[in-house]
Amino acid sequence: MSDAISFEEPWARTHQFDPPALFDELRAKRPLARMEYPDGHIGWIVSSYELARSVLSDLRFSHSTEVGHFPVTHRGQVMPNHPRIPGMFIHMDPPDHTHYRRMLTGEFTARRAQLLAPRAEAVAAEQIEVLKRLGPGADLVKNFAKPLSLRVLSEFVGLPYDQVHRYGHAPTLLHDTDADPQEVVAAMGEAAAFFAEVIADRRADPRDDLISRLIAGGELSDEELGNMVTLLLFAGYETTESALAVGVFALLHHQDQLKALRAEPAKLDGAIEELLRYLSVNQYDTYRTAREDVELAGETVREGDSVTVSLPAANRDPAKFGCPAALDIDRETSGHVAFGFGIHQCLGQNLARVELRAGFSALLRAFPDLDLAVAFEDVPLRLKGSVFAVKSLPVTW
């Protein structure tokens, strides 16, 4: 159709922190716009805040691999329908989704996450010492954001961090559109084999970790457990690491906001929410498939149509957030959709906030003169793929 935009148009950021200006035009004229996917399928893309929440909360839109039309992955490959993968509940609809997710809900409450705060703070302090030993020019991604996110999540789930070489690189490769597909498959296989070993060990020798508690529940097979561990790691590690690293990059670029935060550290929680809204690092793979014909924004979305929801565009909607292109740590950010919305809203968001708070707090205390060690324009970015990220962030102090 002549009015359908190309699938490629919404993903190339026009500035280090900004989604394409195309979204401003779409939001004003056709917030539900036709989009041509790489396999030729004509679906839709949502750019407004209200429509994003509407689609993501409407059970007439499916996220199941069994009924969905998933015309593309973040590597540009067509993904055929396939039977549901036991335990991989992110790609299920109720009641299967509900069955698996309820087993984890109590593990990720705000109260439970706060119990992990001291450990997150201790890990952050240890990584601060690593940065100090390396000295100015150290890479904040490699030596702080990655290990903080991965260590805290691994310990909580029950993955021995002293064997991180067997699983830690798999999520990074999966989210990297430039990675060799064969290398990705190999890394995924190695991680799955390691998870199976850990699960077998916990069945024989339970510990105080999530895997052991899920085993004690008695409802899950080894296959289901392995896939749930995979989902938790792959959904929770890269996103939190990227939110921390890109958040630091954004603050270092917006020195007025960094100065205000240093002057009033009590504003940190609000600053984190604003950074989550402003950056929306979960930028790419939020899509649904219509299970039936749905009337939406004056259009008829036909059964089988794909609907991509742009979280970055929704979080920059001026109808919800005044002057949305500005980073403002004093902004009222309640309701932002950086963690999604509806039944698939990020399960681990409370844990992510604990890790982000620990990371930002440690950096602000340890390095009152933290700055970039390279020019702003020379910070390498990963602009495409499911997670917006900085590949490295050399810093000085």
N, C-alpha and C positions, 0 to 999 in steps of 0.2 A: 504494500500500500504506500502511496506517495507521501502520506503524512506521517509515516512511521520513522522514528529516529533510529540510527544505527546503535546496536548494542555497545559499540566501543565508545560512543560519545560521552556517556556519563562518568567514565572512570578515570580519565586523564586529568589529574588535578592541575589547575591553572596557577596555583601558588602553593608553597610548601604546606600550608594549613587549610586551604580553601578548596571545597568541591568546585566543579566547573560552573562558570557563570550561566551555562545552559539551564541549570536548575531554577534560577531566578525567573527566567523567561517562561519555563514550563509551569512553574508554580502559579504564576500570574494568569496564564492563558489556558493551560490544560494540565492541571495537577495530576490527572490520570491520562497519560499520553501513550500512544501506540509505540511499540518498540520492536524492531526486527532482531531476533536472536540469530546466532551464527548458523543454526541449522535451517534457517528460513522461516521458522515459526514466528507468527506475528502475535506478540503478547502485549504487555503493558508495563509501564513504570510509574511509580507513585513518588511525588516530590513534596507533597504538603504534609504538615504535621497531623492534621485531623484524619486525612485519608490513610496515612500510614498506620495510625492506631486502629482505624476502622478495619482495615484488611487484616492486621495481625491479631485482632481479637475476634474475628468472624470465623466460626468453625466451618463455614461453607468453603473456606479456602484451606486446602490441605498442604501438609508438609511431608506427606508420606511418599516413599519411593515406590510404593505399590500402585498408587493411583495418580501420582503427580506426573506432570510433563516437565522434566528438568532438561531443558535444551542445551545447557552449557554448564561447565564447571569453571573455576577460576583459571584453568589452563586453556580455555577455549575449546574443550573437547565436549562432544555430545555425550550425555550420560543416559543410557537407556533405563527404563523402568526395571526394577528387580524386586524380588521378595524382601520383606523387612529383615534386617539383620538383628538377631536376638540381642537385646540389651542396648542397641544403638537407638535410643528412644528419641533423639533429636529429629529423626526422620520417620516419626510415627504420629498418628492421630489418636485421640481418645477412642476406645478405652485403653489401648496398648500403651500409649504415651503416659497416661495417668498411672497405670499399673507400675511402671518402672520409676517414674519421677517421684511418686510418693515415698519410695524407699529411701530417697535421698533428701527429701525436703527438710527433715529435722536436723540433718547434718550441716545444713547451710543457712540456718537462721542467723539473724544479726547477733543474738546472744552467743550462739556457738562460735561464730566468727571472732567475737571479742575475746573469747578464751584463748584464741591463737595469737592475739596481739603481742603478748610478751615475747613469744618465739619469733614472730616476724620482726620485732624491734631488735632482738638479739642478732638475727641473721643480717639485718641491715647494718648494725654496728660492725659486725665482722667484715662485711664487704666494704665498708668505709675504710677500714684499716688496710684492706687490699689496695684500694685506690691510693691511699697515702704512701704505701710502700712503692707503688709503681711511679708515683710522682706526676706532675703536670704533663698533660698529653695522653693520659690513660683513657682508654675507651670505656665510657660509662655504660654502654650497652653490654659489652662482653664481661666487664668486671663488676657490675653492680645490678643493673636491671634484670638481666637474664638469670644470674644465680639467685637473686632474691626471690623472684617469682617461682623459679623451678624448685628451689630448695624447700620453700614453705609448702607449696602444693604437693611435692613428692612426699614429704614427711607426713602430711595430713592424710594422704591417700594410703601410704604404706609402701612406697617405692624406695629402696635403699639408694640414697644419693651417692654413695661411694661407687655405684655402678651406673652412674648417669650416662657414661659413654655408650651404654647399650640401648638407651631410649631417648635421651635428651635431644638428639639432633633430628629425630623423626618429625616432630611438630614443625620445626623451622623449615625443613625441606618441603613438607607438605604445603606450607603457606607461601613458598617461594615459586613464583611462576617461571623463573629462569632455571630452576633445578632440573637435572637430568631425570626423566620419568623412571628409568630403571634404578637409579640411585634412591629415588623416593620409595619404590616398591621394596627394595632391599632393606631400607631403614625401617619401614613399617613392619616387615616380616621379622626383623631382629627384635623390635620393640614388643611385638605380640608374643614372641617366644619367651622373652624375659618376663612379661606380665604373667604368662602361664606358670613359669617357675615360682614367681612370688606367690601366686594364688595357691599353688600346691603346698608351699612352705607354710602359709598362714592357716591352711586347713589342718596341717599337722601341729602347728605351734602358733596359736592366735596371739595377737598383740593388741596394743591400744592404737589401732588405726582403722581407717574407713573400710579397707578390704576385709579385715577380721570381723568388723561389725556386720557387714553385709553377708559374710559367710554364716555368722551366727543366726541371722534371720532365717536361714534355711530355705529361701525361695528361689535362689539363683543357681544355675548351672555354671560350670567353669567357663563355658563359651559366653554366657551372658555377663559374667563378672569381667572377663577379659575385655569385652567390648565396652562395658560401662567405664572401666578404667581408662581405656583408650579415649573415649569421649571426654571424660573429665580432664585428662591431660591436654588433649589437643584443643579443647575449647577454652581452657582456663589459663594456659601457660603463655602462649604468644600474645594473646589479647592484653593480659595484665602487664607483661613485660613492655609491650609497645606503648600502652597508655602511660607508663612511667617514663620511658625514655623520650617519647615524643612530647610528653608533658613538660619535661625538663627543657627540651629544645624550645618549646613554645614560650616558656617563662623567660629563658635567656634572651629570646628575641624581643619579648615585650617587657622591657626593663622596668617600666612604670608599675606593671602588675607585680613583678617580682619584688620591687622595692616596697610596695604596699603590703605584700605578704610578709616580708621580713619585719616590717614595722609592727604588724599585728599577727603573730603566728596563730592566734585563735581563729583566724579566717581560713585556716587550711582546709577544713572539711568542705566549706563552700567553694574554695578554689578548686578542689579536686572535682567536684560536680560540674563546675564550669569548664574545666579542662576536658572532662568526659564529653560534655555537650559540644564544645567548640571543635574538638578533634575528631570525634566519632570514628575511632580506629577500626571498629567493626563495620567495614564500608561496603561489602561486596555481595555476600552470599545470602542475603535476606530475600527469599522469594517464596511464593506460594502458587498453588494451582487450584483453579476454580473447580469445585466438585459438581457444580450445577450453574445454570445461568444466574448471574447476579447483576442487579441494577446498581450502578455505583457512579456517582458524580455525573449523572446524565448520560452515561454510557452503559451498554450491555456487555459485560464480561461473560463470554461464552464458556460453557463447560469445557474443561481441558486447557483453557488459556492460562499461560504463565503470567504472574504479576510480580514484578520485582519491586521491592520497597527500598528506597534509598534512605537509610538512617542519617547519613550526613546532610542530605537535603532537608529532611524533616526537622532536624535539630538546628537548621538555619532558617526556619520559616518565621518571617517577621510578624505573622499573625499570632504567634505564640511567644516569641522572644524579641523584644525590642532591640534594634541595631544588632542583629544576630551575627554579623561578620566581625564584631569586636569581641576581644577577650576581656571580660570584666568579672573579676573575682567577687564583686559585690552583687552580682546579678542573682535574681530569683530563678533558680534552675529546676524547680520541682516539676516533674513530669517529663523530663528529657528522655529520649528513647535510645540512648547510647547502648543500653543493655537489651534493646528490643522491647517488645510489649506482648501481652497476651500469654497464652499457656506455654509458649516457648521462650519467654523472657529468661535471660541468663540466670541459671540456678546458682552460680557461684559469685554473684555480684557483691554480696556482703564480705566474702573472703577477699575479693579483689580490692575492695575499699580499704580493708585492713592492711593489705600489702602496700597499696599506694600511700596510705597515711604513714606507714613505717618508713617507706623509701624517701618520700619528700621531706619528712621531719628530720631524718638522719642527715640528708644532704644540706638542708638549710642550717642545721646546727654546726656541722663539721666544716663547711666551706662558705663563710660569709661573703667571699668574693669569687664564688664560682662563676666561670665564664667559658665560652667556647674557645678551644685551642686552634680552631680553623675558622676560615671565613664562613659566614652564614650560608652562602651559596654553595659551599663545598661540602656540606653535610650530605652524605649519600642517602637517598630516600628509596623506599620500596613503595611506589605509588599505586601499583596494581596488585591484584591478589586479594584474598579475603580480609587481610589485616593490613592497614596502613602502618608503616613502620619506618624508623631510621635504621639503616644497616649498621652504622657505627656512629658514635658521638664523642669525639675527642674533647676533653675538657681540661681546663687549667684553673689554678687558684693562687 
